[in-house]
Amino acid sequence: MSGRLSVIGLGPGDQRYLTQEAVNALHIADVLYGYGPYLDRVPARDGQSRHPSDNREEGERARSALRHAMEGAHVAMVSGGDPGVFAMAASVCEEIEAGPPAWRNLDVSIVPGITAMLAAAARAGAPLGHDFCALSLSDNLKPWETIERRLDAAADAGFVIALYNPVSKARPWQLSHAFALFSRHLPGTVPVIFSRAVGRPDESLTVTTLATAGEVAADMATLIIVGSRETRVIARQGKSPLVYTPRAMSKVPA
Ligand SMILES: C[S@@+](CC[C@H](N)C(=O)[O-])C[C@H]1O[C@@H](n2cnc3c(N)ncnc32)[C@H](O)[C@@H]1O
């Protein structure tokens, strides 16, 4: 029997965010791998085994799943949001490239999911209506100097910027440093969106400005969108504001 490995995006929150393709792929798998809290989101099915692992064990998790698939199982690896955005799909590819040549013959499919950035943007309005980029603030896998250079270049180039992994216990100061870097290029009035736990029961949304962004609490369940000079806030009575970036830009910014 030939095995296969599907890397499946669960979206940012509960079942509502699963695509039909993800539902089907989860249903037909014999074995599920993933970070424990993500696996807990998948309803149990008789005959399907589960292999939860810790957050920081991506490489070992990917290798175990690949070995299992090589034995003939249909393995599903679950990932929060989209599996290709700072997540397990790249980890699986890294292990295939470094692993035994036979792993390259395995049937591998990546099933996309709604990434946190898109769910957060939808909650706020349309902040990604013009050019944008996404950066991870985590320096676990790349040097902080590289992150600083990219933050600086992105703000200078006028992108709306989505920040993943903004803060952790081990990285308490990087976010305020990022806001300080942005302030060199952008006015304090630029809108900043903090979207926490989007799609989950405890979700929250805070819209503030770059000048006061440092006062808003963020953690590893927060996705931050920093607007550009063009990003606007439409105030509405009795309703949350609409934050959007117009699609057109008529002149080259100074
Ligand atoms: C390792 S990255 C994984 C991203 C994921 N693959 C995705 O596509 O959303 C984890 C970061 O994604 C963001 N994130 C993931 N789920 C989120 C959610 N439900 N609400 C807000 N941010 C979320 C946070 O910035 C978090 O620190």
The ligand as an SDF file (V2000), in Angstrom:
LIG
                    3D

 27 29  0  0  0  0  0  0  0  0999 V2000
    3.5750   30.2020   13.9460 C   0  0  0  0  0  0  0  0  0  0  0  0
    2.4640   31.4050   13.3100 S   0  0  0  0  0  0  0  0  0  0  0  0
    1.3580   30.3820   12.4520 C   0  0  0  0  0  0  0  0  0  0  0  0
    0.4930   31.1160   11.4700 C   0  0  0  0  0  0  0  0  0  0  0  0
   -0.5640   30.2420   10.8460 C   0  0  0  0  0  0  0  0  0  0  0  0
    0.0050   29.2040   10.0260 N   0  0  0  0  0  0  0  0  0  0  0  0
   -1.5460   31.0630   10.0050 C   0  0  0  0  0  0  0  0  0  0  0  0
   -1.5720   30.8850    8.7890 O   0  0  0  0  0  0  0  0  0  0  0  0
   -2.2790   31.8650   10.5910 O   0  0  0  0  0  0  0  0  0  0  0  0
    1.5640   31.8250   14.7760 C   0  0  0  0  0  0  0  0  0  0  0  0
    1.1020   33.2760   14.7620 C   0  0  0  0  0  0  0  0  0  0  0  0
   -0.0350   33.4030   13.9070 O   0  0  0  0  0  0  0  0  0  0  0  0
   -0.9160   34.3700   14.4170 C   0  0  0  0  0  0  0  0  0  0  0  0
   -2.2000   33.7140   14.7060 N   0  0  0  0  0  0  0  0  0  0  0  0
   -2.5030   32.4180   14.5300 C   0  0  0  0  0  0  0  0  0  0  0  0
   -3.7840   32.1700   14.8320 N   0  0  0  0  0  0  0  0  0  0  0  0
   -4.3070   33.3630   15.2080 C   0  0  0  0  0  0  0  0  0  0  0  0
   -5.6100   33.7770   15.6180 C   0  0  0  0  0  0  0  0  0  0  0  0
   -6.6320   32.9110   15.7060 N   0  0  0  0  0  0  0  0  0  0  0  0
   -5.8060   35.0860   15.9110 N   0  0  0  0  0  0  0  0  0  0  0  0
   -4.7920   35.9820   15.7990 C   0  0  0  0  0  0  0  0  0  0  0  0
   -3.5470   35.6390   15.4080 N   0  0  0  0  0  0  0  0  0  0  0  0
   -3.3090   34.3500   15.1190 C   0  0  0  0  0  0  0  0  0  0  0  0
   -0.2750   34.9520   15.6890 C   0  0  0  0  0  0  0  0  0  0  0  0
    0.4930   36.0810   15.3100 O   0  0  0  0  0  0  0  0  0  0  0  0
    0.6300   33.8110   16.1050 C   0  0  0  0  0  0  0  0  0  0  0  0
    1.6910   34.2740   16.9160 O   0  0  0  0  0  0  0  0  0  0  0  0
  1  2  1  0
  2  3  1  0
  2 10  1  0
  3  4  1  0
  4  5  1  0
  5  6  1  0
  5  7  1  0
  7  8  2  0
  7  9  1  0
 10 11  1  0
 11 12  1  0
 11 26  1  0
 12 13  1  0
 13 14  1  0
 13 24  1  0
 14 15  1  0
 14 23  1  0
 15 16  2  0
 16 17  1  0
 17 18  1  0
 17 23  2  0
 18 19  1  0
 18 20  2  0
 20 21  1  0
 21 22  2  0
 22 23  1  0
 24 25  1  0
 24 26  1  0
 26 27  1  0
M  CHG  2   2   1   9  -1
M  END
$$$$
